[in-house]
Amino acid sequence: PVFASSPVSVYTSPGPNGILYVEVQSDVNRITIQNVVVNRGNCDVSSTGQMRVYPSTLGYGDVEKYRTYASSCHIREVQVITDQGSYIFNMQ
């Protein structure tokens, strides 16, 4: 879902071996992702290929991909904390 007032969009996509990706895309020229919280902290999240690295600065259209495991986490809510505020996305 995308909200008009949000400077980011959030999508999920399946990956191999039970991985579920959470993709955060910038809808503004510059934004810094300070944290991504899934299901109010009840799901572990890591950057693809490494442990979480914050902050992450994105330009317009850039995507940062995070992973969690679908077998242990059924995503209902994603909170993206940025230098421009905190945004909650319901993934139902």
DOROKE-202771 format. One record per residue (C-alpha): residue number from 1; x, y, z. Coordinates in nm, 3 decimals. Example, Ala and Ser with C-alpha at 12.3 -4.5 7.8 and 13.67 -1.06 7.14 Angstrom:
BEGIN
1_1.230_-0.450_0.780 .
2_1.367_-0.106_0.714 .
//
This chain:
BEGIN
1_0.000_0.000_0.000 .
2_0.104_0.356_-0.071 .
3_-0.019_0.657_0.123 .
4_-0.014_1.002_-0.041 .
5_0.165_1.156_0.257 .
6_0.432_0.887_0.282 .
7_0.775_0.947_0.124 .
8_0.826_0.571_0.084 .
9_0.637_0.275_-0.059 .
10_0.652_-0.075_0.092 .
11_0.608_-0.403_-0.094 .
12_0.661_-0.769_-0.008 .
13_0.782_-1.041_-0.241 .
14_0.864_-1.409_-0.197 .
15_1.222_-1.531_-0.212 .
16_1.389_-1.873_-0.212 .
17_1.395_-2.113_0.084 .
18_1.110_-1.953_0.278 .
19_1.250_-1.600_0.266 .
20_1.004_-1.313_0.238 .
21_1.143_-0.979_0.121 .
22_1.023_-0.642_0.246 .
23_1.114_-0.377_-0.012 .
24_1.121_-0.008_0.078 .
25_1.123_0.231_-0.218 .
26_1.186_0.605_-0.199 .
27_0.918_0.832_-0.344 .
28_1.124_1.148_-0.275 .
29_1.463_1.278_-0.391 .
30_1.644_1.185_-0.070 .
31_1.544_0.995_0.243 .
32_1.737_0.812_0.511 .
33_1.596_0.484_0.642 .
34_1.681_0.460_1.010 .
35_1.497_0.137_1.092 .
36_1.242_-0.110_0.957 .
37_1.020_-0.283_1.214 .
38_0.799_-0.577_1.113 .
39_0.497_-0.680_1.321 .
40_0.589_-0.438_1.600 .
41_0.929_-0.600_1.646 .
42_0.802_-0.958_1.654 .
43_0.975_-1.053_1.327 .
44_1.351_-1.049_1.277 .
45_1.458_-0.840_0.978 .
46_1.797_-0.819_0.808 .
47_1.933_-0.648_0.498 .
48_1.984_-0.882_0.206 .
49_2.323_-1.050_0.220 .
50_2.421_-0.904_0.558 .
51_2.296_-0.798_0.896 .
52_2.090_-0.479_0.918 .
53_2.279_-0.169_0.818 .
54_2.128_0.160_0.926 .
55_2.108_0.433_0.829 .
56_2.055_0.378_0.458 .
57_2.007_0.680_0.231 .
58_1.793_0.637_-0.079 .
59_1.733_0.862_-0.379 .
60_1.410_0.880_-0.578 .
61_1.312_0.532_-0.698 .
62_1.589_0.356_-0.506 .
63_1.495_0.036_-0.322 .
64_1.637_-0.116_-0.006 .
65_1.549_-0.483_0.037 .
66_1.517_-0.654_0.376 .
67_1.444_-1.017_0.448 .
68_1.251_-1.214_0.700 .
69_1.132_-1.575_0.698 .
70_0.777_-1.644_0.583 .
71_0.763_-1.967_0.782 .
72_0.801_-1.780_1.112 .
73_0.660_-1.438_1.023 .
74_0.326_-1.359_0.862 .
75_0.366_-0.990_0.787 .
76_0.072_-0.773_0.892 .
77_0.246_-0.443_0.963 .
78_0.567_-0.271_0.852 .
79_0.692_0.045_1.019 .
80_0.956_0.245_0.833 .
81_1.140_0.497_1.049 .
82_1.311_0.771_0.847 .
83_1.472_1.111_0.892 .
84_1.137_1.252_0.769 .
85_0.916_1.068_1.018 .
86_0.777_0.725_1.096 .
87_0.529_0.554_0.861 .
88_0.318_0.243_0.924 .
89_0.194_0.021_0.642 .
90_-0.074_-0.244_0.695 .
91_0.004_-0.542_0.473 .
92_-0.331_-0.723_0.478 .
//
